[in-house]
Amino acid sequence: MSLRERKKAKTRAAIRKATYRLAAEEGWDAATTERIAAAAEVSPSTVVRYFPVREDILLTAENDEELEARLRARPAGEEPLASLRAVVLEAVRTALDEEPEETRLRARLMAETPAVRARLTETTAVTGRRLARAIADRTGRDADDLEVRVFTAAALGALREATLYWAEHGSTDDLLALVDRAVGTVRSGLTSSRPVP
């Protein structure tokens, strides 16, 4: 990276770190733009320039480009769901390994804070469009194909619901196992737990 890019990455990281600290110590409502700016030692306008929507500090994924590249790098003959499952599980594993506390806090805020959950829907859609392009290329379909959009949204919805479930149950379960289980449900569908008369 150039010096300018490194400086921008450092500023983004400082804003994120300050936000997580404030949210963990005092709650999401206390993590105002002004307080985030003061804690990160930047101006409020800098926070807004990097993150126009405050919730994006928690939710925007710098790794969307990397996720798409990893999806494109999966073996050519692999089933699309197997490819998505592998990429999603790797992303979750990396988050848990590199930022375990931030991952737990982000999941908790997603579960407890309506504004964060609403913004999650929007950021997931952006990620979905990006991954849909890769899925479309791998399957010979158009990225705007209804089936491609539904398929990608279902897989990302499985990730979102597994994460919310994890947070709602105290973040004590194995998140990787929950994500794998959720994606497996997309593959196999749902059967009734009631006995058939």
C-alpha positions in Angstrom: 0.0 0.0 0.0 1.1 3.6 -0.6 1.7 5.9 2.4 -1.7 7.5 1.8 -3.5 4.2 1.8 -1.6 3.1 5.0 -2.6 6.3 6.7 -6.3 5.9 5.7 -6.2 2.3 6.9 -4.7 3.4 10.2 -7.4 6.0 10.6 -10.2 3.5 9.8 -8.7 1.1 12.4 -8.5 3.8 15.0 -12.2 4.8 14.5 -13.2 1.1 14.7 -11.2 0.5 17.8 -12.6 3.6 19.6 -16.2 2.6 18.6 -15.9 -0.9 19.9 -14.4 0.3 23.1 -17.1 2.8 23.7 -19.9 0.4 22.8 -18.5 -2.3 25.0 -18.0 0.0 28.0 -21.1 2.2 27.7 -23.5 0.8 25.1 -24.2 1.7 21.5 -26.1 4.9 22.3 -23.0 6.3 24.0 -20.9 5.7 21.0 -21.9 9.0 19.3 -19.9 10.3 16.4 -18.5 13.1 18.5 -17.3 10.7 21.2 -15.9 8.2 18.7 -14.0 11.1 17.1 -12.5 12.2 20.4 -11.5 8.7 21.4 -9.9 8.1 18.0 -8.2 11.5 18.0 -9.8 12.6 14.8 -12.5 15.2 13.9 -16.2 14.2 13.8 -16.1 15.1 10.0 -13.3 12.5 9.6 -15.5 9.8 11.2 -18.4 10.8 8.9 -16.1 10.9 5.8 -14.9 7.3 6.5 -18.3 6.0 7.8 -21.3 8.1 6.6 -23.6 5.9 8.6 -22.4 5.2 12.1 -23.6 1.6 12.1 -21.2 0.9 9.2 -18.3 1.2 11.6 -19.5 -2.2 12.9 -20.9 -3.7 9.7 -19.0 -2.7 6.6 -16.7 -5.4 5.4 -13.4 -4.3 4.1 -13.1 -7.9 3.1 -15.9 -8.0 0.5 -13.4 -7.9 -2.3 -11.4 -10.7 -0.6 -14.5 -12.8 -0.2 -15.3 -12.4 -3.9 -11.7 -13.3 -4.8 -11.8 -16.4 -2.6 -15.1 -17.5 -4.1 -13.7 -17.1 -7.6 -10.6 -19.1 -6.5 -12.6 -22.2 -5.4 -12.3 -25.3 -7.6 -14.2 -24.9 -10.9 -16.3 -28.1 -10.6 -17.3 -27.5 -7.0 -21.0 -27.0 -6.2 -21.9 -23.3 -5.7 -23.2 -23.9 -2.1 -20.0 -25.9 -1.2 -17.9 -23.0 -2.5 -20.0 -20.4 -0.5 -19.9 -22.5 2.6 -16.1 -22.8 2.5 -15.7 -19.1 1.9 -18.2 -18.0 4.6 -16.7 -20.5 7.2 -13.2 -19.2 6.5 -14.3 -15.6 7.0 -16.0 -16.5 10.3 -13.0 -18.5 11.5 -10.7 -15.5 10.7 -13.0 -13.1 12.6 -13.1 -15.4 15.6 -9.3 -15.9 15.6 -8.3 -12.3 15.0 -11.1 -10.3 16.7 -12.9 -12.6 19.1 -14.3 -9.9 21.5 -15.2 -7.5 18.6 -17.0 -10.4 16.9 -19.0 -11.1 20.0 -19.9 -7.5 20.6 -20.8 -6.9 17.0 -23.1 -10.0 17.1 -24.7 -8.8 20.4 -25.3 -5.3 19.0 -26.8 -6.9 15.8 -29.2 -8.8 18.0 -30.1 -6.0 20.5 -30.0 -2.8 18.5 -32.7 -2.2 15.9 -30.6 0.4 14.0 -27.7 -2.0 13.7 -29.9 -4.8 12.6 -31.6 -2.6 10.0 -28.3 -1.5 8.6 -27.1 -5.1 8.6 -29.8 -5.9 6.0 -28.5 -3.2 3.7 -24.8 -4.1 4.0 -25.7 -7.8 3.5 -27.4 -6.9 0.3 -24.3 -5.1 -0.9 -22.1 -8.1 -0.1 -24.7 -10.4 -1.8 -24.6 -8.4 -5.1 -20.8 -8.8 -5.1 -20.9 -12.5 -4.4 -23.7 -13.0 -6.9 -21.4 -11.8 -9.6 -18.9 -14.5 -8.7 -21.6 -17.2 -8.5 -23.1 -16.1 -11.8 -19.7 -16.4 -13.5 -19.1 -19.8 -12.0 -22.5 -21.1 -13.1 -22.7 -19.4 -16.5 -25.7 -17.4 -15.4 -26.4 -13.6 -15.3 -25.7 -11.9 -11.9 -29.2 -10.5 -12.0 -30.8 -14.0 -12.5 -33.5 -14.5 -9.9 -32.1 -17.9 -9.0 -28.6 -16.5 -8.4 -30.0 -13.6 -6.3 -32.1 -16.0 -4.2 -29.3 -18.5 -3.8 -26.8 -15.9 -2.6 -29.3 -14.2 -0.4 -30.2 -17.5 1.2 -26.6 -18.4 2.0 -25.9 -14.9 3.5 -29.2 -15.1 5.3 -28.0 -18.3 6.9 -24.9 -16.6 8.1 -26.8 -13.7 9.5 -29.3 -15.9 11.3 -26.7 -18.2 12.7 -24.8 -15.1 14.1 -28.0 -13.6 15.6 -28.9 -17.0 17.1 -25.3 -17.2 18.6 -25.6 -13.7 20.1 -29.2 -14.3 21.4 -27.9 -17.5 23.2 -25.0 -15.8 25.0 -22.3 -16.5 22.3 -21.5 -19.7 24.1 -22.1 -22.2 21.2 -19.5 -22.9 18.5 -20.3 -20.2 15.9 -18.6 -22.1 13.1 -20.8 -25.1 13.8 -23.9 -22.9 13.9 -23.0 -21.4 10.5 -22.3 -24.8 9.0 -25.6 -26.0 10.4 -27.4 -23.0 9.0 -25.9 -23.4 5.5 -26.7 -27.1 5.7 -30.4 -26.1 6.2 -30.3 -24.1 3.0 -29.1 -27.2 1.2 -31.4 -29.8 2.7 -34.5 -27.7 3.5 -36.7 -28.2 6.6 -38.7 -31.2 7.6 -41.4 -31.4 10.2 -40.4 -32.5 13.7 -44.0 -33.7 14.3 -44.8 -37.3 13.5 -46.7 -37.8 10.3 -50.3 -39.0 11.0 
